[in-house]
């Protein structure tokens, strides 16, 4: 995780182009993405916490908190705007990396279990242990990297490349709902697109 300090901006400062919602192309201006995600304001600025993510097959734009972002197709790199950790890392200095606190372990879950039970704890991270799939259904998922809270956690972990059908530990960060979710086929699983939903989670590498 990286921490960036964003200065306050005057009302007349024009907005540059930003692509995505919650997960942004890595050429999107970080402070504006932080404002779009609701982590800072134009008038006060503040700290934006970012985690590097793989590129996505598509990005969905939206209007939030006075910032309009754009749709985009496939791009080579992304970042997610995250909630502030309990222990705050030092500001970005071009080289230091802060790994954050360990997530709260939730133990063994079924392949159809979702994150609806923790959807109100914005910014918290939870680690779930997925058993081997063993021929059963992997569960239904909506989104790519950012998933609806009712998406099956283990299936989302496979789709995001965090685990395989052999099982393993999937770590998520609870995020607010998004205006839309983009489906894709990754790692042998296909997720569906969806419109506005009240809660989300991000699969953390």
C-alpha positions as CSV (number, residue, x, y, z in Angstrom):
1,X,0.0,0.0,0.0
2,X,1.2,3.5,-0.8
3,X,0.2,6.8,0.8
4,X,-0.1,10.0,-1.1
5,X,-0.6,13.5,0.4
6,X,-3.0,15.5,-1.7
7,X,-3.0,19.3,-1.3
8,X,-6.2,21.4,-1.2
9,X,-7.4,22.7,-4.5
10,X,-9.2,25.9,-5.5
11,X,-12.7,25.7,-6.9
12,X,-11.4,26.9,-10.3
13,X,-8.9,24.1,-10.7
14,X,-10.0,22.1,-13.8
15,X,-10.4,18.3,-13.6
16,X,-8.1,16.1,-15.6
17,X,-9.3,12.9,-17.1
18,X,-9.7,9.9,-14.7
19,X,-10.7,6.4,-15.9
20,X,-12.6,3.8,-13.7
21,X,-14.5,3.5,-10.5
22,X,-12.9,2.3,-7.3
23,X,-10.3,0.6,-9.5
24,X,-8.6,3.1,-11.9
25,X,-6.2,2.9,-14.7
26,X,-2.7,3.6,-13.4
27,X,-2.3,6.7,-15.4
28,X,-5.3,8.3,-13.7
29,X,-4.4,11.3,-11.4
30,X,-4.4,9.8,-7.8
31,X,-5.7,12.8,-5.9
32,X,-8.7,13.1,-8.3
33,X,-9.4,9.4,-8.0
34,X,-9.2,9.8,-4.2
35,X,-11.8,12.5,-4.4
36,X,-14.0,10.4,-6.7
37,X,-13.8,7.5,-4.3
38,X,-14.9,9.7,-1.4
39,X,-11.6,9.6,0.5
40,X,-10.7,13.3,0.3
41,X,-12.3,16.6,-0.7
42,X,-11.2,19.3,-3.1
43,X,-11.4,22.0,-0.3
44,X,-9.3,20.1,2.2
45,X,-7.2,17.5,0.4
46,X,-5.8,14.7,2.6
47,X,-4.2,11.3,2.4
48,X,-5.1,8.8,-0.4
49,X,-4.1,5.2,0.1
50,X,-3.5,3.2,-3.0
51,X,-2.8,-0.4,-3.8
52,X,-1.3,-1.5,-7.1
53,X,-3.5,-3.9,-9.1
54,X,-3.2,-5.8,-12.4
55,X,-4.7,-4.3,-15.5
56,X,-8.3,-5.0,-16.3
57,X,-10.2,-5.8,-19.5
58,X,-12.4,-2.7,-19.0
59,X,-13.1,0.2,-16.7
60,X,-16.4,1.8,-15.9
61,X,-16.7,5.6,-15.4
62,X,-19.2,7.3,-13.1
63,X,-20.0,10.6,-11.4
64,X,-19.2,10.7,-7.7
65,X,-18.3,13.4,-5.2
66,X,-18.0,16.1,-7.9
67,X,-15.7,14.1,-10.1
68,X,-16.6,12.5,-13.4
69,X,-14.6,9.5,-14.5
70,X,-14.6,7.8,-18.0
71,X,-15.0,4.3,-19.3
72,X,-12.0,2.7,-20.8
73,X,-11.2,-0.7,-22.4
74,X,-8.3,-3.0,-21.7
75,X,-5.3,-1.4,-19.9
76,X,-2.0,-2.7,-18.6
77,X,-2.1,-1.5,-15.0
78,X,-4.5,-0.4,-12.3
79,X,-4.7,0.9,-8.8
80,X,-7.4,0.7,-6.2
81,X,-8.2,3.5,-3.7
82,X,-8.5,1.9,-0.3
83,X,-9.6,3.0,3.2
84,X,-7.1,4.3,5.6
85,X,-5.4,1.6,7.6
86,X,-5.3,1.6,11.4
87,X,-1.6,2.2,11.3
88,X,-0.8,5.0,8.9
89,X,2.2,4.5,6.6
90,X,4.6,7.3,5.9
91,X,4.0,9.5,2.8
92,X,5.1,8.1,-0.6
93,X,8.7,8.8,-1.2
94,X,9.2,7.1,-4.5
95,X,10.4,3.8,-3.0
96,X,9.0,2.8,0.3
97,X,6.3,0.1,0.5
98,X,4.1,-0.4,3.5
99,X,2.3,-3.8,3.8
100,X,-0.4,-2.8,6.3
101,X,-1.8,-4.7,9.2
102,X,-2.8,-8.4,8.8
103,X,-6.4,-9.0,7.8
104,X,-8.9,-10.5,10.3
105,X,-9.0,-14.2,9.7
106,X,-12.5,-15.6,9.1
107,X,-11.5,-19.3,8.8
108,X,-12.9,-21.9,6.4
109,X,-15.8,-21.0,4.2
110,X,-17.9,-22.7,1.5
111,X,-17.5,-21.9,-2.2
112,X,-20.9,-20.2,-2.2
113,X,-20.3,-17.9,0.8
114,X,-20.3,-14.2,0.1
115,X,-19.2,-11.0,1.9
116,X,-22.7,-9.7,2.7
117,X,-22.1,-10.3,6.4
118,X,-19.3,-7.8,6.6
119,X,-20.5,-5.4,3.9
120,X,-20.9,-2.5,6.4
121,X,-17.3,-2.5,7.6
122,X,-15.9,-0.2,5.0
123,X,-12.1,-0.4,4.7
124,X,-11.7,-3.5,6.8
125,X,-9.8,-6.5,5.4
126,X,-10.8,-10.1,6.0
127,X,-9.0,-13.4,5.1
128,X,-11.1,-16.5,4.2
129,X,-9.8,-20.0,3.7
130,X,-11.3,-21.8,0.7
131,X,-11.3,-25.6,0.5
132,X,-10.6,-27.5,-2.7
133,X,-13.5,-27.1,-5.2
134,X,-13.7,-30.9,-5.7
135,X,-16.2,-30.7,-8.5
136,X,-18.9,-28.6,-6.9
137,X,-20.1,-25.3,-8.3
138,X,-17.7,-22.3,-7.7
139,X,-20.6,-19.9,-7.0
140,X,-21.8,-16.8,-8.9
141,X,-19.8,-13.6,-9.1
142,X,-20.4,-10.1,-10.5
143,X,-17.5,-7.8,-11.4
144,X,-13.8,-7.9,-12.0
145,X,-11.3,-7.2,-9.2
146,X,-14.1,-5.2,-7.6
147,X,-17.1,-7.5,-6.9
148,X,-20.6,-7.1,-5.6
149,X,-20.8,-8.0,-1.9
150,X,-23.0,-11.0,-2.7
151,X,-20.5,-12.5,-5.0
152,X,-19.0,-15.9,-3.9
153,X,-15.7,-15.1,-2.2
154,X,-13.7,-18.2,-3.3
155,X,-14.9,-17.9,-6.9
156,X,-13.9,-14.2,-6.9
157,X,-10.5,-15.3,-5.6
158,X,-10.0,-17.7,-8.5
159,X,-11.3,-15.1,-11.0
160,X,-8.9,-12.5,-9.6
161,X,-5.9,-14.9,-9.6
162,X,-5.5,-15.0,-5.8
163,X,-6.2,-18.8,-5.5
164,X,-7.0,-21.8,-7.7
165,X,-9.6,-24.5,-7.6
166,X,-7.3,-26.3,-5.2
167,X,-8.3,-23.7,-2.6
168,X,-6.3,-21.3,-0.5
169,X,-6.6,-18.0,1.4
170,X,-8.6,-15.1,-0.2
171,X,-8.2,-11.7,1.3
172,X,-10.8,-9.0,0.6
173,X,-11.2,-5.3,1.5
174,X,-14.8,-4.1,2.1
175,X,-15.7,-1.1,-0.1
176,X,-18.8,0.9,-0.7
177,X,-21.2,0.1,-3.5
178,X,-20.4,1.0,-7.1
179,X,-22.6,2.4,-9.9
180,X,-21.7,-0.6,-12.1
181,X,-19.6,-3.8,-12.3
182,X,-17.9,-5.2,-15.3
183,X,-17.9,-9.0,-16.0
184,X,-15.0,-10.8,-17.6
185,X,-13.4,-14.2,-18.1
186,X,-10.3,-14.7,-16.1
187,X,-8.5,-17.8,-14.9
188,X,-11.1,-20.2,-16.2
189,X,-14.1,-18.4,-14.5
190,X,-16.6,-16.0,-16.0
191,X,-18.1,-13.2,-14.0
192,X,-21.2,-11.2,-14.9
193,X,-21.7,-7.5,-15.3
194,X,-24.2,-5.7,-13.0
195,X,-25.6,-2.3,-12.5
196,X,-25.6,-0.3,-9.2
197,X,-25.2,-2.3,-6.0
198,X,-25.1,-1.2,-2.4
199,X,-21.8,-2.9,-1.3
200,X,-18.6,-4.2,-2.8
201,X,-15.4,-5.9,-2.0
202,X,-11.9,-5.9,-3.6
203,X,-9.8,-9.1,-3.8
204,X,-6.4,-8.1,-2.4
205,X,-3.4,-9.8,-3.9
